[in-house]
């Protein structure tokens, strides 16, 4: 019995942390393991939660966008159907029989069963013909669709059925709801004959929803469609419908935003909600419907909680294992630890010669050290891997958003640009020959609707004068894959004849194959009617040609910096609290660079206006050329960087150092030298020395600029000073092809000349010779020029 009591006493003493270093170390190791386990669980849980939030939120926003897009496209098709039907002779001709009109309307209804009712009224609002004879002879003059449809095409928002509620079959016994579409019907003389109206069943939206619903239901996602003021138009069956929803996502969608957020709904639950607003499609303006897709956060974050539980349990087991291991090996650790502590104390006291002892035969200590190191390394690596996965996912999501935003911005800028020019601009699919876009100017020139061209891409040929058709068809057929231009006559519906000049060119994809054709047409009738305006007509053709090239270049020069600015702003707004200062600074630099580029392009456009108006003047003033050149070299050297060396050589023997300075236009001279020096830097991508020589004598001033860049192919040199022309070997180097045109015009205003000497791969030398003649006219104006004078290339 005494032996048992002694054993129990010794065991209690060994387990007492105050008396046992072994116990204290065991508890310390176990505590560290548990703390690291909890810390790892929190880190992984937080990071995973953010990843899932972004992933699920983007998917909900994408589904909402797809729903809004399908609704807009469906409404566009029905909107166009009614417009096309209203132009048919059977509808417009007052002599057409009611049965013939009814048959036509019922055929449309049978083709598209989403039409609940289609009817044709007279100008007083009496229904003349309708599908199923419903409401024929009834007065609908007080209905909004008739009132607004008398003057223009009309689309009304979703509303409950009024007169047709009891007349139409309703197997679901749900309230019938319609979307109204109405267009005015003009007789053959262009007078109002009546209104063609249609009630589109709102049940159609449920069919659209079903196309997205199966995958949505698998993730317990729910979809809502609201009117622009927030009234619920479509909701899940179990949702308690209210007149309107008051949510932050609704407010954001009403402001035209597209995204996702977490918010609490009226049922008290928290949901991850994706939202967007319909914006219309083509000429269908849209009704501003709001689309919401929500998912309960408990369901959305379930995978994260499971992962957190697994990591926590695994780390707790690992912590317990280390605590037990610490208890077993503490006896072997105690003495070495005391020796290490003694050595550490000596080091702390300033004895730098003392080293931590490494004891032989202490494999348990070495194993423990390696295990602790491996534990820390494992946890660190897990955090790095998780952060890398998060960065990769964030990059993929950002790339997807950038692609979508660039596409939307590109389409919007293209439409605005094309619709604000007076010429007819068109875009055609190469394989199907369908018209993708036609500018509104087509209706003014051809006096035919754009819709007729969308329906029949060859309908414009019907207006071509019989005497010009063979020439026109032959030229188009011969240049199927090439650019071409035509000059022909058309006969308008009123019998008037107009002369047309058009140009078309192919557009190539990334594989070098033609997939689009772009064209621009212009009415040149006035020029044909008077021979004395022939020269002005030639200038107008050249301007139209330059405009078509300007459209191609400006669409890229504006789209790229604008997209960079928008995406950087959106990125900073969305992730402002999550990104480092260095990343923010990089995005601010991108925005500043893009704004600077846009400013230069706008200054170029202003110079174009001055040139076309004949207001680009030569205004000479006395200039100290040596100081002027030195200042210019200093500015460009700062912007070029250490990769380039600008070497200025002054060889003036007369004219630049005399007391009476030469007279030159400082602004134009800066254009000349800045463009040539900037080009020497830009087209020397490998760097090198750029020689800048100034040579003066009693007759002239010579500027010679020589680089070691890529050079200019010999076949390109004769066209180098033409507007918008760029050398074939410039590749992806930026530029508009206008810089050397500016240089040439500025040199000619000084009464001088410019020459070049270039070899591919060896470099280029430009020589500018300006006369030192004080009798040069004080004011020269570039008059009658067909070139556009813009900024640097």
Phi, psi and omega in degrees: 000320180297322180297321180295317180294320178298320179297316180294324179295314179297321179297318179295322179294321180291330181274353180280117182299335181285337184249350188233115174295325179301316180293318180297318178295319178300315179295321180296314179298316179298319180296316179300317180299316180294321180295316178297323179297313180296318180298315178298319179298318180294318181296311181296319181297315180296314181297317180296321180299317179295320179298314181295321180301312181295315183297308182293319181299317178295322180294321178294318178296323180293318178296318179298319179296318180297320179296314180298319181295318179294321177298315181296317181295320178297317178295323178299318180296314180293322179299318180288324178305310184294321179296319181291316180300323183294343181266356181286148183298325182298331179270319185282330184283118181294344179276353179293144181284154179298320181295322178295318179292318179297318179300319179296317180292320180291330176295319177295320181293322180290331178288318179239095186292354178289344176285116177282327182200140175228132182217151178243125180251166170273185184291346180264355177097014177269125182292121181267316181215144180204166178290132180067015181059013182292134177066010178296132183086354181274156180264117179242024186293342181266359179283139182303324184294328177285317183299311182281331182287348179291331187253334183197168176298137187226140174228120180260152182285173183298133178212163179285151178293144179248282183283334185267000185299322182265351184265331182268145177295145181217078184295336183274348182060015174273154179301133179283134180229142186231159165244122184273138173229129182215143176223148177287145178249122180256140177285184185293343178264003177088011178266151180296123179254332181170198181228133174260116183238154180216143174253111178270121183296129179292346174300340176301326181294331178292326177294320176297320180296323181297330180294339178251349191288318185307308178293333179292318182295328181296336180250017179056043177260146183234146185241142178228142172237127183238155173286175185296330179270006173101000179290140183284122178255327182212130182210163176299152183302323184278356182281132179282104187294133173239169182298321181205160178251134178251091183225155176295325179295324178295315179298319180295317179295324178295335177273007178085012181274160181222121182176214182207160175197166178258128181208160181265130181268179185295339179278003178086356180266155178264134182231148167270117191241123171264143186216154174198171178231136177290142184238010180088177181210126183053235182273001173278115189287341181086157181251007177069030178299144179255133181243125177241139173231121185239157175214131180302132182297330178298321179285319184296324185260010179301314179302326180294317181296320177299317180296319179298318180297316181296316180296319181296314180296316180298317180291325176295319177297317179296321178296319178297320179298318179292326178296316178296317180298320178298320178297320183287326186258002183298324181299321180281341183273333191304304183296311177301324180293323178295320178295318178296321179295320179296315179297321179295323178296319179296318178296320180296328180280359174109000180277093184284348182279343182284136177244151177295126184291141174248108185270139179280148176076009180263063182296327180298319180294317179300317178298318180297317178299315180296320180297317179296317178299317179295324178298312180296318180297319180298314180296319179295318180294320177300318180294319178297315180298319180294321178293320178297319178297320179297316179297319181296316179295320179297321179296317180296317180295319179296319179297320180295316179295321179297317180297316180296316183292322178297319179296316181295315180296319180298314180297320183291316180294322178298315181296316181297319181294314184291325185277357179249017171249153185280338180283160178277118180248133182221154180226127188232139174288132188289319185284308185273347182065012179285145178280120178275322180207142173222130183287156182300340180298342178300319181294327179286321183280310184274341186058037174229153184284149175295328180297326179295328178285325175296321181289320180226101185299340181261008184293336179294334181291337180297336182273351182294137180300137182306326183287342183256354187294314183299315178298317183293313182298319181297317182293319179294315181296322182290334184245043182302318183257007184235168174284148178206164172222151184227156174224117186207175180249150173234154177248118182284165178302332180275004178092352180285149182251132179233143175271135182237135170240125180227161179221140180223146177213152182280156175240129186257147176271188183294339180269002180082016180254149179286127176230354177216157167234136180241140181214160177220132183236149184220140176277115182245025185301317184297324179291328179287334185283341182225122182293329182293346179260013183299319181296320178296324178296319179297321177295321180296321177298317180296321178296318178298320177298316180293324178297319179297321176291322179297323178300315182296319182283314184296326179300329177274317184295329177273319187296316186297307179293324179296318178296319178299316180298312184297314182292322178294319178297313179299319181295315179294323180292320185281319188243031184301321183274358187247351185246159184282167178298322181297318178295320178299317182298321179298318180292323177296322178295321176300315181297314180298318180297318180294319178296319178298318179296315180297321178299319179296318180297318179296321176298324177297317181297320178297322177295323176303313181300318179296321181294313182295330180273000180070031184249008176279109191251157175259111185236085185287144175219158177297133183228133170276096189296324182294312178296319179302313182291320179298317178298318181295317179297320181297318180296314183289329178295321178298318182283333182284326180091181185288346182293335183243152177231113179267114185253109181266129182238122180260113178240031182286129176247345181195146171101323183260344182250003180282166184293323178270107184290151179293151179267120177213158176279111185297320182294315180293322179296322177295321175303313185298304187289321179297316179298313184293318179291320178296320177295321179299323178288312185296320183265023168237067188298338180273358182088194178126189183261135178244116181273129179233108184251140175241118183237126182233143168220192185283354182247327189207167173242131182243128173249125179236124182238120184234131178239175179242037189270209189283343180076175183236126178303146184298323181290342181269342188297321180297335183258008190294331183266011178277149180297137176068004179274133176233143182299149186290345182255016180284340176061229182269008178295134185291160177154155180253353181077025183243346186299313182290335174296319176299314182302313183298315180295319180295321178296316181294326176296330176279356184078021184252195180214158181228137178228164179219154175222120187214147173226135183297129178085349182246334178129178184224145175233122175255136178237123180246125180244117179244132183288142173265077185233109184289352179270006177301139182306138181293335182220116171243144179232134178283099185251142172069014182280142178266001181266152177262123179266113184236188182283206185292157183287000000 
